[in-house]
């Protein structure tokens, strides 16, 4: 977000980068790219207020990718000295065949340096600071209810420093600080146990625990979820209307639609939404965006992982499909420009098209009315994770805190609900979108590894979905 | 700096700053993977990696630090010592001492002695084989061949020294089929010694996809269910943490304190078998010699899985189940090779035993729809409707819901068809299992 002049923090010199790219192109690649990473992270785990484990890890390595048309090859190595980088470049080049010629196109680097604005850097704090934040969470979880038998708090902070150079002339460095705290409560009564959790996270420094993330609020929420679910009957099964709350409820769009808009699926014609640009794929009340540029958000990026510029990508406008999420290789397959959507977990993965902060935009409907006008159905207040098979669009996700609705009123909490459906069908069945949109963080796993993404939406209603559960009718 | 120099300096420095013991866990590896698409190399990846973790014991607490830069052992030890100083848990986590191990031979996997171009050809051939099997196979979503090799070396200041090297090969494919009305995908994989079985893999994947054409939900209700090996193996994997003594000691397992009690139908025996040819190993993640044991024997829970920490706390011996997911991870607990003992019934006999109900061949959403603390699951499922012992039609877009502990008690029959699922951080095998009732959501 903030280019900060040209002070060098690069993990490689321009000369070495140039030599590596030339080596990588020797078998005829029309594009080569070097990605270097130096990633330091601290993880701490606390059980019932006592620190159980503390772990530090420094991950450091580099990957070289070459493209020839739509063929791609990737080689990586946990070492970043010049000799190893050249060897890695040769390994990638070898996939395309024998060395043929010395590439003669001139590469002129344009240097850019990014950093994320941070008030309190993670390398200026100690474990005592981290533990203090965790202890607050553990204490509040336990204090919320006598039925909470255990509080578990996990903490992560990491700073990923990258340098990306490619034959398009990109030479960019970025520093990406992220932190997340995972608060879990277990409530028990003799034989049964239920859990509740929250996992807020940001792309900021340690100040986030003063300025942005209210740990006590999330701790109360996690504890209440566990206690509420402990007293909840099993969710009944059936095909009924479902109201899904904002925040992590946006996982429905992430699974039902988001993955199927990635070039990885669309570019190979492996998506239900291939060739559907400009056509109606969702109800009129649905507009959706993927925006990697939102300051400080968990899924935000200053620069994408092949050196491209992230942007706000309009995916759906009033039900009409407007755009896909495209990386460089996808752009070659699809004949469309890249959308700054190339991401990877780290140097061990070739980059590909991924989501950043993805959400259904706020609409015009009233939150209360969605439930009060419902004869019978489920109000899914908190969602767990999910998954999708992009070629068929069939998705599933779990409901971690649900309530049964009858005659317009919430009659009981329910546990153990799962929602399933097909993306192409469920998007057309959204009949309400509320006014207040918010996002929640998650980790999204796909071809290029696990990357931080936000999901989001305002409260929505789907006129009918398959609700999985093992409970009987709720009176 | 060589690794040997790094290790020596790390141990010396740890002793110098007052650590009672120090341990190094070094892992390196090379990998190759290729994905074919439309007859071309579509994705290709090769790698060489190495990393080292140091673990120190300082004033009775342990701390970890990991790095992939073999350059500054003192700094790494400082990081680990710093982490040790933060620990508040009173649990003692001893390090293993010098041990002797029984020799373990692991058969070379199928792609070990193949050249790179032969491995690429295998992936291309797999795609072609799928396309050639049936005109309804329109595309192959992915089609991948891979080979990994690596080594692990553990050593500590108490005299422990353990090393092993491994290699693995795999092949997997997802064809998509269309019949003009709908699209379905299938999946199959081969690993280890079978990883060059292109024809078998293609045939299984295409049959899987074609079998799903025409699938629709069934009415919601309670059904007798025959869980096929991969579906049951996935459940076993998702709930394996119930068998961890660590989870039990934290109050997060329903099996806590149930040793010696009946927790499953007498038809069920579950082995933790570190010497199973699928992935044999001589020592665990702490260097403790591995042992084969029945974890559940004819329905009775014989033992939970222990590492040195939980064993000390429970005043028992470690069961050799210390695990490290990677060199960067701290010591936890995991099964080695975990499998349900097969019975004698073939698939047709199981169908007759099922009578009317559902065959479930695949489950989705296992990272979200299961709660290992409560044992509850609610998962998207696909399979077949069976009436009077015969398959009637394919079924999709349903969920099945139940509780793993209840399910283990509700077992009615066990098949003879043991298979291992695709390894995802562990090895889980099961035969088909018939259970008396699960809740199904559909129409």
Boltz contact constraints between the chains, C-beta under 6 A:
constraints:
  - contact:
      token1: [A, 50]
      token2: [B, 88]
      max_distance: 6.0
  - contact:
      token1: [A, 50]
      token2: [B, 89]
      max_distance: 6.0
  - contact:
      token1: [A, 51]
      token2: [B, 86]
      max_distance: 6.0
  - contact:
      token1: [A, 51]
      token2: [B, 87]
      max_distance: 6.0
  - contact:
      token1: [A, 51]
      token2: [B, 88]
      max_distance: 6.0
  - contact:
      token1: [A, 52]
      token2: [B, 89]
      max_distance: 6.0
  - contact:
      token1: [A, 53]
      token2: [B, 330]
      max_distance: 6.0
  - contact:
      token1: [A, 54]
      token2: [B, 63]
      max_distance: 6.0
  - contact:
      token1: [A, 54]
      token2: [B, 83]
      max_distance: 6.0
  - contact:
      token1: [A, 54]
      token2: [B, 86]
      max_distance: 6.0
  - contact:
      token1: [A, 55]
      token2: [B, 64]
      max_distance: 6.0
  - contact:
      token1: [A, 55]
      token2: [B, 330]
      max_distance: 6.0
  - contact:
      token1: [A, 56]
      token2: [B, 65]
      max_distance: 6.0
  - contact:
      token1: [A, 56]
      token2: [B, 79]
      max_distance: 6.0
  - contact:
      token1: [A, 57]
      token2: [B, 66]
      max_distance: 6.0
  - contact:
      token1: [A, 57]
      token2: [B, 328]
      max_distance: 6.0
  - contact:
      token1: [A, 58]
      token2: [B, 67]
      max_distance: 6.0
  - contact:
      token1: [A, 59]
      token2: [B, 68]
      max_distance: 6.0
  - contact:
      token1: [A, 60]
      token2: [B, 68]
      max_distance: 6.0
  - contact:
      token1: [A, 60]
      token2: [B, 69]
      max_distance: 6.0
  - contact:
      token1: [A, 71]
      token2: [B, 40]
      max_distance: 6.0
  - contact:
      token1: [A, 71]
      token2: [B, 41]
      max_distance: 6.0
  - contact:
      token1: [A, 72]
      token2: [B, 43]
      max_distance: 6.0
  - contact:
      token1: [A, 73]
      token2: [B, 44]
      max_distance: 6.0
  - contact:
      token1: [A, 74]
      token2: [B, 45]
      max_distance: 6.0
  - contact:
      token1: [A, 75]
      token2: [B, 46]
      max_distance: 6.0
  - contact:
      token1: [A, 76]
      token2: [B, 47]
      max_distance: 6.0
  - contact:
      token1: [A, 77]
      token2: [B, 48]
      max_distance: 6.0
  - contact:
      token1: [A, 78]
      token2: [B, 49]
      max_distance: 6.0
  - contact:
      token1: [A, 78]
      token2: [B, 50]
      max_distance: 6.0
  - contact:
      token1: [A, 78]
      token2: [B, 68]
      max_distance: 6.0
  - contact:
      token1: [A, 91]
      token2: [B, 46]
      max_distance: 6.0
  - contact:
      token1: [A, 95]
      token2: [B, 44]
      max_distance: 6.0
  - contact:
      token1: [A, 127]
      token2: [B, 86]
      max_distance: 6.0
  - contact:
      token1: [A, 150]
      token2: [B, 251]
      max_distance: 6.0
  - contact:
      token1: [A, 193]
      token2: [B, 373]
      max_distance: 6.0
  - contact:
      token1: [A, 193]
      token2: [B, 374]
      max_distance: 6.0
  - contact:
      token1: [A, 194]
      token2: [B, 374]
      max_distance: 6.0
  - contact:
      token1: [A, 195]
      token2: [B, 373]
      max_distance: 6.0
  - contact:
      token1: [A, 237]
      token2: [B, 220]
      max_distance: 6.0
  - contact:
      token1: [A, 237]
      token2: [B, 439]
      max_distance: 6.0
  - contact:
      token1: [A, 237]
      token2: [B, 441]
      max_distance: 6.0
  - contact:
      token1: [A, 238]
      token2: [B, 220]
      max_distance: 6.0
  - contact:
      token1: [A, 270]
      token2: [B, 141]
      max_distance: 6.0
  - contact:
      token1: [A, 384]
      token2: [B, 368]
      max_distance: 6.0
  - contact:
      token1: [A, 385]
      token2: [B, 367]
      max_distance: 6.0
  - contact:
      token1: [A, 385]
      token2: [B, 368]
      max_distance: 6.0
  - contact:
      token1: [A, 386]
      token2: [B, 368]
      max_distance: 6.0
  - contact:
      token1: [A, 387]
      token2: [B, 364]
      max_distance: 6.0
  - contact:
      token1: [A, 387]
      token2: [B, 365]
      max_distance: 6.0
  - contact:
      token1: [A, 391]
      token2: [B, 141]
      max_distance: 6.0
  - contact:
      token1: [A, 391]
      token2: [B, 176]
      max_distance: 6.0
  - contact:
      token1: [A, 391]
      token2: [B, 185]
      max_distance: 6.0
  - contact:
      token1: [A, 392]
      token2: [B, 183]
      max_distance: 6.0
  - contact:
      token1: [A, 396]
      token2: [B, 364]
      max_distance: 6.0
  - contact:
      token1: [A, 396]
      token2: [B, 365]
      max_distance: 6.0
  - contact:
      token1: [A, 396]
      token2: [B, 380]
      max_distance: 6.0
  - contact:
      token1: [A, 398]
      token2: [B, 368]
      max_distance: 6.0
  - contact:
      token1: [A, 398]
      token2: [B, 369]
      max_distance: 6.0
  - contact:
      token1: [A, 416]
      token2: [B, 376]
      max_distance: 6.0
  - contact:
      token1: [A, 416]
      token2: [B, 378]
      max_distance: 6.0
  - contact:
      token1: [A, 418]
      token2: [B, 369]
      max_distance: 6.0
  - contact:
      token1: [A, 418]
      token2: [B, 378]
      max_distance: 6.0
  - contact:
      token1: [A, 418]
      token2: [B, 399]
      max_distance: 6.0
  - contact:
      token1: [A, 420]
      token2: [B, 380]
      max_distance: 6.0
  - contact:
      token1: [A, 420]
      token2: [B, 399]
      max_distance: 6.0
  - contact:
      token1: [A, 466]
      token2: [B, 441]
      max_distance: 6.0
  - contact:
      token1: [A, 468]
      token2: [B, 378]
      max_distance: 6.0
  - contact:
      token1: [A, 468]
      token2: [B, 399]
      max_distance: 6.0
  - contact:
      token1: [A, 468]
      token2: [B, 401]
      max_distance: 6.0
  - contact:
      token1: [A, 468]
      token2: [B, 441]
      max_distance: 6.0
  - contact:
      token1: [A, 469]
      token2: [B, 401]
      max_distance: 6.0
  - contact:
      token1: [A, 470]
      token2: [B, 401]
      max_distance: 6.0
  - contact:
      token1: [A, 470]
      token2: [B, 439]
      max_distance: 6.0
